[in-house]
Structure formats: structure tokens, C-alpha cells
Amino acid sequence: MGTLTDVPSIHSLTSNALAHGESIMSEHVNKSDELAADMLVERSGNEDPDLYIGYLITGVRTRMMQEMDACLSPYGLTGAQFIILRRIADGVATTAAELCRVLEYDTGSMTRMLDRLEEKNVIIRERSSDDRRVVKIQLTPQGTEQYPKLQEQVRLALKHRFAPLSSEELVQLRSMLERLTKS
């Protein structure tokens, strides 16, 4: 498992590929996962048109997570783990219960995810001095140092995923997704 100082950025590894217009992540994404996502889209296109958009959204999410996994794997992290780190770093959640509520995880899954992150020394769990029943979660100094670099790697991966869209289309997509999230 690499550390941030041991592993060059995805950007530096693929600057040649970018210069030639080649895909950053496609070589890193598991081809069987990619094929499964393609099959999902192809099959669902012949089904109920009202359900088709759900299949498409699921396919985009799957590809996003694959690309996050690929860019974070040199650091021994996954996209799902990064999402948890992001919620902690942003102060959205400071306990396992809050993370479960925000991310819609069950408590057992969240405990296992937090165990892995603690083993990687990016988070620490400590009992609250005010209420011993509460266990607070925060980034470790290593996690705090790594987080901005991990965030940049994820940003580059997501930028790649949405590269086929124009700036205007991205603004429209964001607006539509925000409306759907709030409704």
C-alpha cells in the first residue's frame, strides 16, 4: 500500500495520455465491471422508458465509483471509503450514527468501513468526554494531510467521467440532480 509521497498522481502518470486525448481511467477500470454496466444500459433500453432513466443513473454511478476506486487504489482506499472521509472532513458527520444516516449505510457495514479506515490510520474514533455513549470520529493528522490530495485525485477522475458533457450541460445536469435530490 503506497503513501501519498510514494505514489505519483494520476495526472502525472497519464500526462502523455492526456496530450494524445486518450482515456485516463479506462485502463484502470475492471473490464468486466465496464461490460456489466454496458449490458445494463443496453438491456434496459428495451424496457419501460420510465425505468430507463434509473438504469442510466445507476450506470453512471457505477462508472464513477469504478473510476474513484481506480484513482484511489494506489493509496489503499476505495471510492466508498473516500465518501466517508469526505463527510468527516466536511464536518457533515462526526459519529457512526450520523454517517449511517447521511450515507444510508447499515450500522454493521459502517462499523466495518470505519474499522478499515482506522487500520489505514486516516481516522480515529474517540469516546466523547461529555457523553461516554457517543464515539466521535475525526481524521488523524495523516488523514488530514492526505485528504486534499485524495480529493484532487477524485476530482480528476470525476472530471474525466463528465468530459463528454459541455460546461452548459454540466450546469444543467447539476441543476436537475439537485432538484431531484431535494424533492
N, C-alpha and C positions, 0 to 999 in steps of 0.2 A: 504494500500500500504506500503510495507516494505522499509526500507532503507538498505544500504549495511551492516550496523552494526547490524541490526535486523535479517537478513536473512543469514543462513549458506549457504555455497557454495553447488552447485550441487554435487561437488566431495565429500564433507564431508557427505552429505546426503546419498550418494549411495556407499560409500566405501565398504560396505558389499556386495552390488550387484556386484560391480566390482570384488571383491575377488572370487565370485562364477560364474563369466562370464555372468552375467545377463545384460540385456539392461539398459542403463542409462535413456534414454529418452522415451522408448516405453510406459511406464506407464503414462507419462505426455502428450503424443500426443493424440489429439482427435481421437478416433477410427473411427468416420465417415469420417474424413479427410483422414485417412490412407486407409480406404476401398475405397474411391473415387480414390485415387492415384493408388491403386492396380487395380481397374477396368479400369482406363485409360490405364495402361500398358497392361493388358490382352486384351482389345478390340483392341488397336492399333496394337498389334502383328499380327492381321489377315488382316491388311490394307496394304496400299502402303509401301513397305520396305524403300523407300526414305524418307517418312514422319515419320517412326517409331522412328528414332533417335531423332527427335524433340520432340516426345511424351515422350521418355525416359528422355531427358534433362529436360523437364517440370516437370516430376515426381520427379526427383532428387531435383530440385529447390524447389518444393512444400514441400518435406520432410525436406529439410534443413531449410526452413522458419518455419515449424512447430516446429522443434527442437529448433531453436533460440527463437521462441515465448515461448516455454515451459521453457527454462532456464532463460529467462528474465522476465517472468510474476511475480515472487516474488518481483521484483523491479518496477513493474508497467509499464514496457516497452515492446515493441514488436520488432521483428526482423527488420521490416521495419524502425522503429524509430532508432534502433541501427545503421543501414546502414547510415542513415542521420548523426547521431552523429559521425560515423567513418569518413565520408567525411569532416565534420567540424574539427574534431580533427587532421586529417592528413593534413589540410590546402588545400585540393583539391578544396573546395568551401567555400566562405565567404559571399555569398549573396543567397537569394532565387532563383534568376535567374540562378546562377551558379549551384545550386543544381538541379534545374529543368532540365538543360541541361545535366548534368552529369548522373543523375538518370532516365532521361526520364519521369518525372512527369509533369502533367499539373499544371499551377500556382495555381488553386483553391485547388487541393489536397495537394500541398506543403504547402500552407498557413495553411490549417487545421492541417497538421502534425507538422508544426512549432509552431502553437498555443498550441497543446498538450504538446510538449516538453518544451515550455516556462512555461506552467502551472505546469509542474513537476519540474521546477527550474533547468533544466540541460542546457538550452541555454538562451541567451539573445540577443535581437535584438536592435541595436542602429543605429541611423542615422549617416552617415559619416559626419565628420566636413568639409571635402573637397568638398563634393557634397551632398547636403541635399536630393537629389532624391534617393540616394543609402542607403539601410539599410544593415548594416553589421551584421553577425551572428557569435557568438562565444560561447564557452562553459562557463558556470558560474563556479565559484570556486567549487561548489558542483558537477557539471558535469565533471570538470577536475579531481576531486578526484575520482569520480565513474567510469569514463571511463576505466581505466586499469583493474579494477575488472570485469566490464561488458565484456570487451574484452576477458578476461580469461575464463569467463563462455561460451561465444560464441565459443572460440577456443576448449573447451572441447566438446561442443555439435557437432561441425563440425568434430572433431576427431572421435567421436562416429559414425557419419554418414559415414565416409570413412574407418572405421575399417575393413570392408571386403576386402579392397584392400591392397596389399603389398606395401612396400616403393617404389619399382620399378614401380609398376602400377600407384601409385600416381604421380610420376615424369612424366611418360608418359602421364597421363591424363592432368596434368597441362600444359605440352608442347603442347598437341593437342588443348586444350581450348585457350591457349594464341595465337596460330596460327590462330584459327578461329576468335578470338576477333579482331585481327589485320587485317584480310583480308577484 
